[in-house]
């Protein structure tokens, strides 16, 4: 047993393990945190030495036995005599779980970009596992169904194959940037709150979303079919760059960010919740009018659709608007006091609308912005003074008629 209380944290470790301690004599459990920091390498045998900071007590099983090592150093790969670290050391390191075991439940293993070569086999005793950006020998995800995992991050590991059945208690799942990880999405566990599987090769449709989900990111896959009903707690939704069709479901009341661009969605745009701040629905097949814009919206991109009618009243919070290549005919209100980007190429705005847009933009204080109002059946502006004002503040202004 090693006991090393009250050690100041130092360095910039890239591997950490936290244990649940056995029950104390006063009842309950103490958390134990072990942080491994690479400090040296024996060039003769190619073994790596790790400085450890131990908070609490941890028992290391296997060879070498703990009693043969100093109480402030643990060498993972069967090394019993750590060397003195050099003043500077910039080698790459490899960390192995094969000889590092515990009888107690492991609360957390975090080893991101640490050249890990395998996923731990004892997933039944690990709660949280963060292994982002490593180099596994086996590129497939092991069985997860019977594990104790509540948090799992295997992002950017060049994983292949499919996603196995997920642990029933999983809360947080990240598998992003595994470009050859394919197949369909498995049934998502009911406790799940966060899922990020962007830029993989997933196919098929979406199952019903679990009721506690707050964050969904599945962009840049090959998903098809309709979007399921959105869970009430949802705050972040990104399903862009897929092949989804059908109508946009009703937006959740807590939603702040939605990106559904580059799909094949049809029908009208759902009513925006008051919480929404960012919306991108570019390049779909949406029809009808733009719904009322909430007061907190900052970013709205709905270009390359088939929207009609007028641009509604815009909130003062809006900084970016893109309605390019629709069939919009009028702009009759203000609300551009914070806007620094206004794109309406390829619409049918009349002269009065174009002049009003330019006037309102010229009255705000934004600098180095951009306003593009040409193409389609766009009116030729007469408010050249507003254009001059904007250009004097560094704006790029392009309008019908070439002024």
N, C-alpha and C positions, 0 to 999 in steps of 0.2 A: 504494500500500500504506500502511495505517495501522499504526503500532506504538505501543501505549499500555500498557505493562506496569505492574503494581503500582498500579492505581487502586482506591481504597477504594470499595466499593459504597455507594450512598446512595439516598434517596428510596424510593418505593414503585412500581417499574415495573410496567406491565401487559403489556409485550411483551418477549420475549427470544428470541434466536436463538443457537444454539451450532453451530459448524462443526467439521468435522475438518480440521485443517491439512494442507498438503502434507507429504510426508516430509521430515524434517530431515536435515541432513548427517551426523547420527549414527545415522540410521535411525529407523523408527517414525513415529508421528504425534502431534502435540500437539492437544489440544482447544482451541477458541477459543470464547469466550462474548461475545456482544454484547447488551447490555441497552439498550433504548430507553425513555426516559422523556420524556413530553411536558412541554415547558417554556414554550411560547409559541405565539402565532398571529398572523400578519400579516393584519389585518382588511381591508387593501386587496385582497389577492388570495385570501384564505381559505385560505392554506397553513399547514401545521402544522410546527413545528420540534421536533426531538427531541434531547435530550441523550443522548449515548451513552457507555457505559463499555466499553472494549474490552480484553479480556484475551487477549493473544496478537496475532496479525496476521490481518487480514481484507481481502480485495480486493472492492471494490464496482465492478460494471460498469455501463455505461450513462451517461446524462447526469444531473447534471453529473459531470465527471471528478473523481476524488478530489483531484487536485492543486489544484483551485480552492476547496477547503474547508479550514477549520481542522482540525487533527488531533484535536481533542476534540469535534467536532460533525459529525453527518451529518444532512442534511435529506432525507427520503425522496422527496417529490414534486417532483423536479427544481428544488429551491431551492439556490442557490449561496451565499447570504449570510444566515446565521442572525441573528436579531435578539437583543438582550439580553432575557432573560426578565423579566417583571414580578415583583414581590415575591409576589403571589398570583395564581393563575390557575386557574379552575375550569370551563373550557369542556369540552364533549365533543370527543373526538378521533376521527379516522378514519385508519386505517393501510392502505396499499396494498402488495401484493406485486409490482405490475406493473413497477416500476423498481428493485426490489431483487433482485439475482441474484448467484449465485456459481458459479464453475467447480468448486468442491469439494463433496463430499457434506455435506449439512446434517444434523447430529446431532439438533437439537431446534428447533422453532418453538413458542413458547408465547405465545398472544395471547388471553387469556380476558377476556370482557366489554370488548373493546377496539374495538368498532364496526367490525370487519373486514367488508369488503363482498364479498370473494371468497375461495374456497379456492385455494391455490396450484396452479398447473397442473403444475409439475415434481415430481410426487409420486414420480418415479423416483429422485430424489436426496435425499429427506427420510426420516429414520428415525422421528422422533417428532413428531406434530402435535397440539397441544392448542388448539382453537379454540372452547371452550365459551362460550356466551352472546354470540354476535355477531349481525350483521344482514346476511346474505348476500343479494345481488341474485338469484342463482339458488338456489332452495330445494331443488334435487335434489342427491343425492350423486353426485359424478363417478365414472367407472370407477376401481376400486381394485385389480383383480386383478393388474395388472402393476406396481404401485407397490412401493417399498422399505419401506413402513411396517411398523414393529413395534408402535407405539403410536399410537392414534387416538382423539381425543375431539372429537366434534361435538355434544355435548349442548346442549339448549335453544337451538336455532337455527331453530325453526319449519320444519323440513325436511318435505318431502312426497315422494310417490312410494314407492319401495321401497328395500330395502337391496341394493346390487349384490354381485356375487361379491367375496369378501374376499381380501386379500393372503395369500399362502401362508405368510409368516413372521410374521403378526400375533400378538402376545402379549397386548395390552391393547386392549379396544374399549369405548367409551362413546358411546351414542346416546340417552341418557335425555332425557325431557321434550320430545320431538318428537311432539306429540300427533296429528299427521296423517301420520306415517311408518308406512306400512302394508305389506301383502303378507306373504309368508312369510319365515321365517328362512332365510338361505342356509346352505350347508354351512359349518360352522365349521372354521377351520384347525387342524391338529394341534398347533402350538405354543401355542395360546391358553390363557391362564391366568386372565384376568379379562374378564367380559362384563357390561355393564350397559345394558339397553335397556328400562328401566322406563318406564311411562306413555307408550307409543306406541300404535299401532293395529294391531299384528301379529296375523295369523290363522294357522290351520293348526297342524300338529303340531310336535313337537320331534324333531330329528335326534339321532343318537347323539352324546353329549357327547365332546369330545376328551379324551384321557387325562390331560392336565396341568392341567385346570381346577381352580382353587382358589376362585373367586368367581363365582356365577351370580345375577344379579338381572334377572328378566323380569316383575316384577309389574305389575299393571294393564295387561294386554293382552287379547286375545281368543283365546288359545291353547287348542287342543283336543287330545284324545287322551291317551295314556298318558305318564307320565314315564319317560324313558330310564334305563338303568342309570347310577348316579352314579359319577363317576371317583374313584379312591382318594384323591387329594390334596385333595378338596373340603372346604372349611372353612365356606363361607357359601352358603346356598341360599334364594332367595326367588322363588317362583313363585305368590305369592298373587294373588287377584283375577283369575283366569282361568277357563277352563271345562274344566279337566283332569279326566279320570276314570280309572277303573282303580285298581289297588292302588298303595300307596306302595312304591317300591323299597327295597331294603336300604340303610340309611344307611351312608355312608362312615365309616371308622374315625376320621378326623380332623375330622369335622363338629362345629362349635361352634354354628352358628346355622341354624335351619330355620324357614321361614314358608311354609306351604301353605294358609293359610286361604282361605275363600270360593272353593272349587272344588267338584267333585262326586266326590271320591275315595271309594273303597269298600274293604271288607275290613278287616283288623285293622291296628293300628299296628305298624310294624316295631320290632325291638329297638333301643333307644337306645344309641348308642356312649358310652363312658365320657367322651369329650371334650365332649359336648353341654352347652351352657349355656342355650340359648334355644330353645323349641319353641312354635309356634303352629299348630295344626291345626283351628282354629275353623271351624264351619259347613261341614262335609263330610257324608259318609254313612258314617262309620266305625263298625264294630261290634267286638264282642269285649271283652276286658278291657284295662285299662291295663297296659302292660309295666312291668317293674322300672325304677324311677327312678334314674339314675346319681347319684353322690355330688356332682358338680359342678353339677348343674342348678340354675339360679336362677329361671327363668321358664317356666311351663307353662300354656298355654291350649289346652284341648281341648273347649270347650263346643259346644253345638249339633251333637252327633253322636248315636249310638245305642249308647254304651258301657255295659257292664253289669259286675256284680261289685262289688268293694270298691275303695276308694282305697288304693293300695299304700303301703308305708313311704316316707315323704318325707324327703329329706336335709335336714340343717340349713342347707345353702346356699340352699334355696328361699325366695324373697322374694315370689313372686306365683303363685297357683294359681287357675285358672278352669276348673271342670268343669260349668258351668251347662247345664241342659237335656239331661241324659243319663238313664240308668236305674241309677245307682249306688246301692247299698243299705247300705254299711257303711264305717266308718273305724275301724280297730282299732289304730293305732300312732301314734307321735308324729312328731317331726321337723319341728316348726313353730317352732323357736327363732329363726329370722330372718324369718319370714313376716309381711308387713304388708298382704296382700290375699288374702282367701279367699272365692271366689264359688262357691256350689253350688246356686243357685236351680233348682227344678224337678227334683230328684232324689227318691230314696226312702230317705234316711238315717233310721235309727231314732233314738230318744231317746238311747240310750247313745252313739251316734256323734256326735250333735250336741253333747251335753254334753262329750265328750272333746275335740272340736275347740275349743270355747270355753275349756276349761280350759287346753289347751296354748298357745293364743294368749295367754291372760291371763298366762302364766308367762314369755313372752318380753319383751323390752324395747322393742319397736317402738312408736312413737307415731303418732297421726293416721292409723291404718290403717283398713281396712274389712273387715267380715265380713258376708256375706249368706247366710242359711240359711233360706229359706222356699220355698213353692210345691211343686207336685207332691204327693208323699205324705210330706212332711218331718215328722219328729217335733217336738213342742213341747218346748223345753228346760226342764229343772228347775234348771240350774246358773245361777241368776240372779246369784250372787255374782261369777262370772267375767264376766258381761255388764257388771256395775257397774264392775269393775276396768278392763275395756277402755274403757268410756265415760269413765272418769276419766282415761285417758291420751289422750283425744281421738279415740277410734275411733268410726266410724259402724257400729253393729251393728243389723242387721235380721234378726229371727227369726220363725218360725212362732208364732202366738199373740199377736204384737204387743207383747211385753214391751219 
